[in-house]
Amino acid sequence: MTLARPPRRRRLIGVALILTSFVSAGLGVATFQASAAGAVEFGSFDFRANAHGFSFFNDDASGARQGEGTVPHTEAVLQSGPVGSGLATIFWPGPLGANAGTLLLVLQPGCSATSPAGLPAGSTPVCPLPDAAGSALNYPVKASSRVGENPPTNTYNAPGTQLTSTAEAQKVTADAVVAQPVSATGSFGTTQSHSTAEQTSSGGSSLATSKVQDVNLGGVIKIDQVTSMAKATTDGSKAGGETATTVSGMTVGGQPAYVDESGMHIGTQGQPANAVANQIAQQALGQGGFSVYVSTPTKEINGASASVTAGSLIILQKSDSGVTGFILGGSHAQVSAAIGDASALAGLDDTGSLGGADSGLGSSSGSLDGTGPSLGGTPSGSGKSGGGPVALGNAQNTSSNGVPVKPAPVIFGLIAAFALAAGMRRLSDQVLAEQVTATTCSLDGDG
C-alpha cells in the first residue's frame, strides 16, 4: 500500500490568501485611523474673525462720544450652508454707520404724497426713498463679497490703499493695507489687517492678524511696530485658541520703553531705566496728557466652541477739550461647530455680531472707566512707559480630532474577509484530501 503525495501548489495558494487577508485587514485599520484623524464632517458650524490696525475714539469734555472708528478693518464669516461674507475697508464706522443708507430704506415709514407720515403739513415727501438713493449713502470705500457671488473676489484699489475680499464655499478671506493714515494727534506708517474663516479636512479655523508700523503720537510716544494675532480652531469635539500681541521699538520722550502684561515701563526689558531717563519720560507723558494701558488677552473655550481676543495697547490723551484714545491690537477669532447636530451651536448671538467685535474694538467684556469703547479685557498699567519686542499674553496650543467613517476601511475589510475564507477553505480541503488518501489502499492482487 502506498500513500499519495499531497499537491503543494494548492496549499501554497491557501497560505497566500490568508496572508493577503492579514495585509488587507491591516490596511483597513490604518485607513480607518487616518480617516478618523484627518477628516471632519460638520453638521453645523460658524467661524468668524475680525481685525483692525488701530481703533480710535474721541469724547468731549462732558464725556459724550464725538467719533470713533477703525483703520483699516477686515472681517470674515463662514457658516454652514455654506453661507458667508468678507469685508475689507480703509475706515469702518461700524455696521450701522457704514450701512446707513440701507438702514434708512428698511426703517423709512410708510407714507404717500397725500398722507405723509410724521412730516409737517404742506411738506412734499420723497416716499419711499429710491433704492439707488439709499444705497448711495452706504460707506463706499470697501471691498465686500458673499459666498455664491461670481466672481468670488472683489477689490478696491486706490493710491496707498489695497482692499481685497474673497468668499468661497470653504474659505472666506479679507485683506486691507493702508499707507500712512494720519490722525489729528498722530501719524501711522503702513497699517494692515487680515481675516480668514475656513473649513478644512481636519476641522475649521478663524484667524485674525494686524500690523501697525511707525506710530508717532504727538512726538512723545513712538513705536516701530505693533502686531496682533488671534486664532481659534475646532474639530467639532474640541476647540482651541491662541493669541499674541507684540510691541517693538517703543520710546517715550526719546527714552527706550517696553510693554508687558503689567503695563508700560521705561528702559529695556530686564534693565530698568535710571532716574534721569525715567524723569524725562514721565515729564513728556505728563506734558502731552498721555496715559498708557494694556488689556489682557481673553480666551473662552467650551467644548467645540472657542472665542479668543488678543491683548491691546491702549493710549489715551487727555486735554481740556476731552479725551482721545487709540487701541492697537485686539484681533478677534471665534469658532463653533457640531458633528451632525445643528442644534449644538452655542455662544453666537442671532444678529451675526462678533460679541461686540463688529465695532472693531474687541469683545464686550471690559471697558476703560467709561472713557472709551469696549476693550476686550481689563486694562492694567498707568502712565508708565517702556524697547524690544514683547508679547502680551501666553499662547494656547490648538488640537484636532475627528471620527468620520470612509469607504476605504470597509473595502479593505471585505477583501480581508473573502481572502481569509478562500484561504481557509483551500487548506481545509487539502487536509481532507490527505486524510482520504491516507486511508485508501492500493490493491496488488496479493489477496
Secondary structure, 3 states (H helix, E strand, C coil): CCCCCCCHHHHHHHHHHHHHHHHHHHHHHHHHHHHHHHCCCCCEEEEEEEEEEEEEEEEECCCCEEEEEEEEEEEEEEECCCEEEEEEECCECCHHHHCHHHHHHHHCCCCCCCCCCCCCCCCCCCCCCCHHHHHCCCCCCEEEEECCCCCCEEEEEECCEEEEEEECCCEEEEEEEECCCECCCEECCCEEEEEEEEEECCEEEEEEEEEEEEEEECCCEEEEEEEEEEEEEECCCCEEEEEEEEEEEEEECCEEEEEECCEEEEEECCEECCHHHHHHHHHHHHHHCEEEEEECCEEEEECCEEEEECCEEEEEEEECCEEEEEEEECCEEEEEEECCCHHHCCCCCCCCCCCCHHHCCCCCCCCCCCCCCCCCCCEECCCCCCCCCEECCCCCCCCCCCCCCCHHHHHHHHHHHHHHHHHHHHHHHHHHHHHHHHCCCCCCCCC
